[in-house]
Amino acid sequence: MHRVQRSFLRLLATFNVRSIGRSMIFGVIVGVVAGLGAVLFYLLCQLGLHFFLDSLAGYRPPEPFGEPPLFGHTDVPFRRYLLLVIPALGGLIAGVIVYVFAPEAEGHGTDAAIDAFHHKQGRIRGRVPIVKAIASAITLGSGGSGGREGPIAQIGAGFGSFLADKLNLSGRDRRILLAAGLGAGIGSIFRAPLAGALFAAEILYHEPEFETEVIIPAIVTTIVAYSTFGLIIGFDPLFKQSSFAFEHPLELGPYTVLAVVVALMSALYVRSFYGTKQAFERLKVPNHLKPAIGGLLTGCIGFFLPETLAFGYGVIQGALDNEIAIGMLFMIAVGKILTTSLSIGSGGSGGVFGPSMVIGGALGGVVGKIFYQWTPGIVTQPGAFVIVGMAGFFAAASNAPISTIIMVSEMTGNYQLLVPAMWVCAIAFIIGHRWSIFRNQVPSRADSPAHYGDFAKDLLEDIYVKDVFAPDDKYRSIPENLTLKEFIPIMTETDQQVFPVVDAQGELTGMFSITDVREILVDRQLDNLLIMSELANEDIPVVTPNEDLASVLSRFIENEVNTLPVVDPDNPRRLLGMLRRNDVTRSYYKKLQTMKHMSSG
């Protein structure tokens, strides 16, 4: 079996890294695994709900249209008091699993994948997705408030990273497969393939910017993952809704109010989540007990508002069907903020996108119903505000408005609300731009450690050797007939590390370093016999004033040197001076500071 696996991996490695064929094969493999991982995780979550909430407490959360229960309901009567302790039990089990086997699996997994992309060269430990899936299924199945996207994002991203490591791919290719796997997992489990691909490219940055290299591979992986998941679970949209549509321009007024409401509430969501997280980090108890405490507090809220437990997607379906009153929708929105903060912020395992949909949908239902009562001639379909509210809330909370608009449209099967969704997401994004539920986002590509080399290359291509090199720079050249004995006093008087050797006409014939001299100083009999031309290396790389610093930096790296001779382009033996690697670095930082000053001004 291992021999077959090694042969298969060697076969894959023979493809050109930039070839379309290889990218397609990798995308298909990651997509299949992400899709199967989504199926497995979906089954684990359903099993958890059936065992913890249904069989023990007799509580059966309402389901959305696209997710009927996989296991038949039991006859256990509803025992509300058990909701006080079941989330704590699930938190305890999940906490032990996480902190014993993979502590980095705590919290919401999407942020961990973002961090791996920017700061860990796309590496995720192989055990993390497995631990994340099991712990999240227990956390969410026992009533903890969270979403499925975080765990499935880590499953897809983790396999992308694993495959890249097995094939010895570059850091760039590993990051691309990680992000593509992230998008595949989300696109499959929410049945939103296009949004999943765009989400993978957009969620990495705080500013409105896409990781363009990720989009095409992510499209391949999400299509395959979506097809795999749908083949087993089904292709129905997650939510069923009436034929909502944008019918009158005056509706933009109420939608503007909705945008302000969801933006401000998203700020409360982010502050509540990270405030709770910090409080639990300061709590002086063992880490594996913290999710149990968070679960206990979650259960206290769930005792009064069971709708705030577990996924809560049935709340959205009820709001779309106009079955939930205004007051209850508002309490669910606030309660869901608290239960998610306690369940995940305490160290439990789950995602934050799913709760965002419930909170945003509930707030949309509140605003829609209010305006339906006040202005029934303008707002005729309050359920439409539920869909737009979902998009607007997460756009503000995540700084990912484009993919969010499309994701909500795909999840509901409704593309008639793109205009109000775009309007609300744009306003909510502008208001909520200062905060984000994903703390590991970086402002832009220029700020990502993953792109420092690319960005430096772009900057250095616009700077030339003649811009940083002065021909009258102080350096010492050595005549080629100088003896070692005559050179030693020169060596002790200067801190120069590299010396060009010139002939009687002053033309360059070679170069040596202080290290070369020190290696032969043990034999002092050579002092009068050895001349410096014999010590010099004649095959030396040179640069000319008209070369850009990007190519010069490559030459420094390839030859493992810190100093290069600058020569006349018309006469490569005519020495003009020496260029140091520090000169290139200094020019880069000077140019970077100038650009930052111009952009901030």
C-alpha positions in Angstrom: 0.0 0.0 0.0 2.8 2.4 0.9 4.6 1.5 -2.3 1.5 2.4 -4.3 1.1 5.7 -2.4 4.8 6.6 -3.0 4.5 5.8 -6.7 1.4 8.0 -7.0 3.0 10.9 -5.2 6.1 10.6 -7.5 3.8 10.6 -10.5 2.1 13.8 -9.3 5.4 15.4 -8.6 6.5 14.9 -12.2 4.0 17.5 -13.5 5.2 21.0 -14.1 4.4 23.1 -11.0 2.7 25.8 -13.1 0.9 23.6 -15.5 -2.8 23.6 -15.7 -2.9 19.9 -15.6 -1.1 19.7 -12.3 -3.3 22.4 -10.8 -6.4 20.6 -11.9 -5.3 17.3 -10.4 -4.4 18.9 -7.1 -7.6 20.8 -7.1 -9.7 17.7 -7.7 -7.9 15.7 -5.0 -8.3 18.5 -2.4 -11.9 19.0 -3.5 -12.8 15.3 -3.1 -11.2 15.1 0.4 -12.8 18.4 1.4 -16.2 17.2 0.2 -16.0 13.9 1.9 -14.7 15.7 5.0 -17.8 17.9 4.9 -20.0 14.9 4.6 -18.3 13.2 7.6 -18.5 16.3 9.7 -22.1 16.9 8.8 -22.9 13.3 9.9 -21.0 13.8 13.2 -22.9 17.0 13.9 -26.2 15.3 13.2 -25.2 12.4 15.4 -24.2 14.8 18.2 -27.6 16.6 18.0 -29.5 13.3 18.1 -27.6 12.0 21.1 -27.1 15.0 23.3 -30.1 17.2 22.7 -32.8 14.8 21.4 -32.1 11.6 23.3 -31.0 13.2 26.6 -33.0 16.4 26.8 -35.8 15.8 24.4 -35.0 19.1 22.6 -35.2 19.1 18.8 -34.0 22.4 17.3 -36.0 23.6 14.4 -34.3 22.7 11.1 -33.9 24.7 7.8 -35.6 23.4 4.7 -32.4 21.9 3.2 -31.3 19.9 6.3 -34.0 17.5 7.4 -32.8 15.3 10.4 -30.8 12.3 9.4 -31.9 10.3 12.4 -35.5 9.9 13.5 -36.7 11.9 16.5 -37.0 10.1 19.7 -40.0 10.1 22.0 -38.1 11.6 24.9 -40.1 14.5 26.4 -38.6 17.9 26.5 -36.6 18.2 29.8 -35.7 21.9 29.8 -33.5 21.6 32.9 -31.0 19.4 31.2 -30.2 22.2 28.8 -28.4 23.8 31.8 -25.8 21.0 31.9 -25.6 19.3 28.5 -23.6 22.1 26.9 -21.2 22.0 29.9 -20.8 18.3 29.4 -20.1 18.7 25.7 -17.6 21.6 26.5 -15.8 19.4 29.0 -15.4 16.5 26.6 -14.3 18.8 23.7 -11.9 20.7 25.9 -10.1 17.6 27.0 -9.8 16.4 23.4 -8.5 19.7 22.1 -6.0 20.6 24.9 -4.6 17.1 25.0 -4.2 16.4 21.3 -4.1 19.8 19.5 -4.4 23.0 21.5 -4.4 25.1 18.3 -7.7 23.5 17.4 -9.6 25.6 19.9 -11.7 28.6 18.8 -12.9 29.3 15.3 -10.9 27.4 12.7 -11.1 29.9 9.8 -8.9 32.4 11.7 -6.4 29.6 12.4 -6.2 28.8 8.6 -5.8 32.6 7.9 -2.9 32.7 10.3 -1.3 29.6 8.7 -1.5 31.2 5.3 0.2 34.5 6.4 2.6 33.4 9.1 3.3 29.6 8.8 4.0 29.2 5.1 0.6 27.4 4.8 1.4 24.7 7.3 -1.2 23.1 9.5 -0.4 20.0 11.6 -2.0 16.9 10.2 -3.9 16.1 13.4 -5.5 19.5 13.7 -8.4 18.9 11.2 -9.2 15.6 12.8 -9.2 17.0 16.4 -11.1 20.0 15.2 -13.9 18.0 13.6 -14.4 15.7 16.6 -14.3 18.5 19.2 -16.6 20.8 17.1 -19.1 18.0 16.5 -19.3 17.5 20.3 -19.4 21.2 21.1 -22.1 22.0 18.6 -24.0 18.7 19.0 -24.3 19.3 22.7 -25.9 22.7 22.2 -22.8 24.9 22.0 -23.5 27.9 19.7 -21.3 28.0 16.6 -21.0 27.2 13.0 -19.8 24.4 10.8 -17.6 26.6 8.5 -14.6 26.8 10.9 -14.1 23.1 11.4 -14.7 22.3 7.7 -12.4 25.1 6.7 -9.6 23.5 8.7 -10.4 20.1 7.3 -10.1 21.4 3.7 -7.2 23.7 4.4 -5.4 21.0 6.5 -5.5 18.5 3.7 -4.3 21.1 1.2 -1.3 21.7 3.4 -0.8 18.0 4.0 -0.8 17.2 0.2 1.7 20.1 -0.5 4.1 18.7 2.2 3.9 15.2 0.8 4.7 16.5 -2.7 7.5 18.8 -1.5 5.8 21.8 -3.1 6.9 25.3 -2.6 5.6 27.6 0.2 3.6 29.5 -2.4 1.9 26.3 -3.7 1.2 25.1 -0.2 -0.5 28.4 0.7 -2.6 28.2 -2.5 -3.7 24.6 -1.7 -4.5 25.6 1.9 -6.7 28.5 0.8 -8.3 26.5 -1.9 -9.1 23.7 0.6 -10.6 26.3 2.9 -12.9 27.5 0.2 -13.8 24.0 -0.8 -14.9 23.1 2.7 -17.1 26.1 3.1 -18.5 26.0 -0.4 -19.6 22.4 0.0 -21.1 22.4 3.4 -23.2 25.5 2.7 -23.9 24.4 -0.8 -22.4 27.7 -2.2 -19.5 26.8 -4.5 -18.9 30.2 -6.1 -19.1 32.0 -2.8 -16.7 29.4 -1.3 -14.1 30.1 -3.9 -14.4 33.9 -3.6 -14.5 33.6 0.2 -11.1 31.8 0.2 -9.5 34.7 -1.7 -11.2 37.5 0.1 -11.2 36.5 3.8 -7.4 36.7 4.1 -7.3 40.5 4.1 -8.9 43.3 6.2 -9.0 45.6 3.2 -11.2 44.9 0.2 -8.5 42.9 -1.6 -8.4 39.4 -3.2 -5.7 36.8 -3.2 -5.9 36.5 -7.0 -3.6 33.4 -7.2 -6.2 31.5 -5.1 -9.3 32.1 -7.1 -8.9 29.7 -10.0 -7.6 26.8 -7.9 -10.3 27.5 -5.4 -13.0 27.3 -8.1 -11.8 23.9 -9.1 -11.7 22.6 -5.5 -15.1 24.1 -4.5 -16.8 22.6 -7.6 -15.5 19.2 -6.8 -16.2 19.4 -3.1 -19.7 20.8 -3.7 -20.4 18.0 -6.2 -19.1 15.3 -3.8 -21.1 16.7 -0.8 -24.3 17.1 -2.9 -24.0 13.6 -4.4 -24.3 12.2 -0.9 -26.3 14.7 1.1 -28.3 16.5 -1.6 -28.1 19.7 -3.7 -31.1 21.6 -2.2 -30.3 25.1 -1.0 -30.0 25.4 2.8 -33.1 27.6 3.1 -36.4 27.7 1.4 -38.0 31.1 0.7 -40.7 32.7 -1.3 -39.9 34.6 -4.5 -38.6 37.7 -2.7 -37.5 40.5 -5.0 -36.5 44.1 -5.0 -39.6 45.9 -6.1 -39.3 49.6 -5.3 -36.4 52.1 -5.1 -37.9 53.5 -1.9 -37.1 50.2 -0.2 -33.5 51.4 -0.1 -34.5 53.7 2.8 -35.4 50.8 5.1 -32.5 48.8 3.8 -30.2 51.7 4.8 -31.6 51.5 8.4 -30.9 47.7 8.3 -27.3 48.3 7.2 -26.7 50.6 10.2 -28.3 48.2 12.6 -26.4 45.1 11.4 -23.1 47.1 11.4 -23.5 48.3 14.9 -24.6 44.9 16.2 -21.6 43.3 14.4 -19.4 45.6 16.5 -21.2 44.3 19.6 -20.7 40.7 18.3 -16.9 41.2 17.8 -16.4 43.0 21.1 -18.5 40.4 23.0 -16.6 37.5 21.4 -13.1 38.8 22.1 -14.0 40.3 25.4 -15.2 36.9 26.5 -12.1 35.3 25.0 -9.8 37.6 27.0 -11.8 37.0 30.2 -11.4 33.2 29.9 -7.7 33.6 29.1 -7.3 35.4 32.4 -9.3 32.8 34.3 -7.1 30.8 36.6 -8.4 27.3 35.9 -7.0 24.5 33.6 -7.6 25.2 30.0 -9.6 22.1 29.3 -12.1 23.1 32.0 -12.8 26.5 30.4 -15.1 25.2 27.6 -17.1 23.5 30.2 -17.6 26.7 32.1 -18.5 28.5 28.9 -20.9 25.6 28.1 -22.5 26.0 31.5 -23.2 29.7 31.0 -24.4 28.9 27.5 -26.9 26.4 29.0 -28.2 29.1 31.4 -29.1 31.3 28.4 -30.4 28.3 26.5 -32.7 27.3 29.4 -34.7 30.5 28.7 -33.9 30.7 24.9 -33.3 27.2 23.5 -33.3 28.8 20.0 -29.9 30.2 20.8 -28.3 26.8 21.2 -26.5 24.7 18.5 -26.7 26.0 14.9 -29.9 27.9 15.0 -30.5 27.7 11.3 -34.1 26.8 11.9 -34.6 30.3 13.3 -33.7 31.8 9.9 -36.2 29.4 8.2 -38.9 30.5 10.7 -38.1 34.2 10.1 -38.3 33.7 6.3 -41.7 32.0 6.8 -42.8 35.0 8.9 -43.4 32.7 11.9 -41.4 34.5 14.7 -42.5 37.7 16.4 -40.4 40.8 16.5 -39.5 40.6 20.2 -38.4 37.0 20.0 -36.3 37.7 16.9 -34.4 40.5 18.8 -33.9 38.3 21.9 -32.6 35.5 19.7 -30.1 37.9 18.0 -28.8 39.2 21.3 -28.8 35.7 22.9 -27.0 34.2 20.0 -24.2 36.8 20.4 -23.8 35.8 24.0 -24.0 32.0 23.5 -21.5 32.1 20.6 -19.1 34.3 22.7 -19.4 31.9 25.6 -19.2 28.6 23.6 -16.3 29.5 21.3 -14.6 32.3 23.2 -14.1 30.0 26.2 -12.0 27.7 24.1 -14.8 25.6 22.6 -14.5 24.5 19.0 -16.7 25.8 16.2 -17.2 28.5 13.6 -18.4 32.1 13.7 -20.0 32.5 10.3 -23.0 30.3 11.0 -24.0 32.3 14.1 -23.5 35.5 12.1 -26.1 34.4 9.7 -28.6 33.7 12.5 -27.9 37.0 14.2 -28.0 39.0 10.9 -31.2 37.1 9.7 -33.0 37.7 13.0 -32.0 41.4 13.0 -33.2 41.6 9.3 -36.5 40.1 10.4 -36.9 42.7 13.1 -36.3 45.6 10.8 -38.3 44.1 8.0 -41.3 43.5 10.2 -41.2 47.0 11.7 -41.1 48.7 8.4 -43.8 46.3 7.1 -46.0 47.6 9.9 -45.1 51.3 9.4 -44.9 51.4 5.5 -46.7 48.4 4.1 -46.9 50.1 0.7 -43.1 50.1 0.5 -42.0 47.1 2.4 -44.2 44.3 1.2 -42.0 41.3 1.9 -40.3 41.5 5.4 -38.8 38.1 4.8 -36.5 39.7 2.2 -34.9 41.6 5.0 -33.9 38.4 6.6 -31.8 37.4 3.6 -30.2 40.8 3.2 -29.6 41.0 7.0 -27.6 37.8 6.9 -25.3 39.2 4.2 -24.9 42.6 5.8 -24.1 41.4 9.2 -21.3 39.1 8.2 -20.0 41.6 5.7 -19.5 44.0 8.6 -18.1 41.4 10.9 -15.7 39.8 8.5 -14.7 42.5 6.0 -15.7 40.1 3.2 -18.6 41.7 1.5 -18.3 40.3 -2.0 -18.3 36.6 -1.2 -20.9 37.1 1.5 -23.4 38.6 -0.9 -23.0 35.6 -3.2 -23.0 33.1 -0.4 -26.3 34.2 1.0 -27.8 34.2 -2.5 -26.6 30.6 -3.1 -27.7 29.4 0.3 -31.3 30.7 -0.3 -31.5 30.1 -4.0 -32.5 33.8 -4.5 -30.6 36.1 -6.8 -33.4 38.7 -7.0 -32.1 40.6 -3.9 -28.6 41.3 -5.2 -29.3 45.1 -5.4 -30.4 45.6 -1.7 -27.8 43.0 -0.6 -25.0 45.0 -2.3 -26.4 48.2 -0.9 -26.6 46.9 2.7 -23.2 45.1 2.5 -21.4 48.2 1.2 -22.8 50.5 3.9 -22.3 47.9 6.6 -18.7 47.3 5.4 -17.9 51.0 5.5 -19.3 51.4 9.0 -17.8 48.2 10.3 -14.5 48.4 8.6 -12.6 49.1 11.8 -13.4 45.7 13.4 -13.3 42.1 12.3 -14.2 38.7 13.8 -11.0 37.4 12.1 -8.1 38.8 14.0 -5.5 37.1 11.9 -6.4 39.0 8.8 -3.7 41.4 7.6 -4.6 44.8 5.9 -3.4 43.9 2.4 -1.0 41.7 0.3 1.8 44.2 1.0 1.4 43.5 4.8 1.4 39.7 4.5 4.6 37.9 5.3 3.6 35.5 2.6 4.2 38.2 0.0 7.2 40.1 1.4 9.4 38.7 -1.3 6.9 39.5 -4.1 6.3 43.0 -2.8 10.0 43.6 -2.4 10.6 42.5 -6.0 8.0 44.8 -7.3 9.5 47.8 -5.5 13.1 46.9 -6.4 12.3 46.6 -10.0 11.8 50.4 -10.1 15.2 51.2 -8.5 18.5 50.9 -10.4 22.1 50.4 -9.3 22.9 54.0 -10.4 20.2 55.3 -8.1 22.0 54.0 -5.0 25.6 53.6 -6.0 28.1 56.5 -5.9 31.3 55.9 -8.0 33.4 57.7 -5.5 32.4 55.4 -2.6 35.3 54.7 -0.3 36.7 51.2 -1.0 40.2 49.8 -1.3 41.4 47.9 -4.3 44.5 45.7 -4.2 47.2 45.6 -6.9 47.6 42.1 -8.2 51.4 41.9 -7.6 51.0 42.9 -3.9 52.4 40.2 -1.6 50.6 38.7 1.4 53.1 40.3 3.8 52.3 43.8 2.3 48.6 43.2 2.5 48.5 42.2 6.2 48.9 45.8 7.5 46.1 46.9 5.1 43.9 44.2 6.5 44.4 45.4 10.1 43.7 49.0 9.2 40.3 48.5 7.5 36.9 46.9 8.2 36.5 46.1 4.6 35.6 42.5 4.1 36.0 42.0 0.3 38.8 43.4 -1.9 38.8 43.7 -5.7 42.2 42.9 -7.3 43.3 45.2 -10.2 46.1 45.1 -12.7 48.6 47.9 -13.6 45.9 49.6 -15.7 43.4 49.6 -12.8 41.2 47.0 -14.5 39.5 44.3 -12.5 41.1 40.8 -12.5 39.5 39.1 -9.5 38.3 39.4 -5.9 39.0 37.9 -2.5 37.6 38.1 1.0 39.1 38.4 4.4 38.0 34.8 5.1 40.2 33.7 2.2 43.2 35.4 3.7 42.7 34.1 7.3 42.6 30.5 6.0 46.3 30.8 4.9 47.7 33.0 7.6 48.6 29.9 9.7 51.6 29.4 7.4 53.7 32.6 7.7 56.3 31.2 5.3 54.0 32.3 2.5 54.1 36.0 3.5 56.7 36.9 0.9 56.0 34.2 -1.7 52.2 34.6 -2.2 50.9 37.5 -4.2 47.3 38.5 -3.9 46.4 37.8 -7.6 47.0 34.1 -6.8 44.5 34.2 -3.9 41.8 36.1 -5.9 38.8 34.4 -7.5 38.7 35.4 -11.2 35.2 34.0 -11.8 33.2 36.7 -10.0 29.7 38.1 -10.6 29.5 41.7 -11.4 26.7 44.3 -11.8 26.3 47.4 -14.0 24.7 50.8 -13.1 21.7 50.2 -15.4 20.5 47.0 -13.7 17.5 47.0 -11.4 17.9 46.1 -7.8 15.5 43.1 -8.1 17.9 41.3 -10.4 20.9 42.4 -8.3 19.4 41.0 -5.1 18.9 37.7 -6.9 22.6 37.7 -7.8 23.5 38.4 -4.1 21.4 35.4 -3.0 22.4 33.0 -5.8 26.2 33.6 -5.2 25.9 33.9 -1.4 27.9 37.1 -1.2 27.3 40.5 0.5 29.3 42.7 -1.9 29.5 42.8 -5.7 31.7 44.9 -8.0 30.1 47.6 -10.1 31.6 47.7 -13.6 31.3 49.8 -16.7 28.7 48.2 -19.0 30.9 49.0 -22.0 34.0 47.6 -20.3 33.3 44.8 -17.8 36.9 45.0 -16.5 36.7 48.7 -15.6 35.8 48.8 -11.9 33.5 51.7 -10.8 33.1 50.7 -7.2 31.5 48.1 -4.9 27.8 47.6 -4.1 26.8 46.2 -0.8 23.8 44.1 0.0 22.9 46.6 2.7 22.6 49.3 0.1 19.8 47.3 -1.6 18.0 46.6 1.7 18.3 50.3 2.7 16.9 51.4 -0.7 13.9 49.0 -0.3 13.0 50.3 3.2 13.4 53.9 2.1 11.1 53.4 -0.9 8.6 51.5 1.3 8.5 54.3 3.9 8.0 56.9 1.1 5.0 54.9 -0.3 3.4 54.5 3.1 3.9 58.3 3.8 2.2 59.1 0.4 -0.7 56.7 1.0 -1.3 58.0 4.6 -1.1 61.6 3.4 
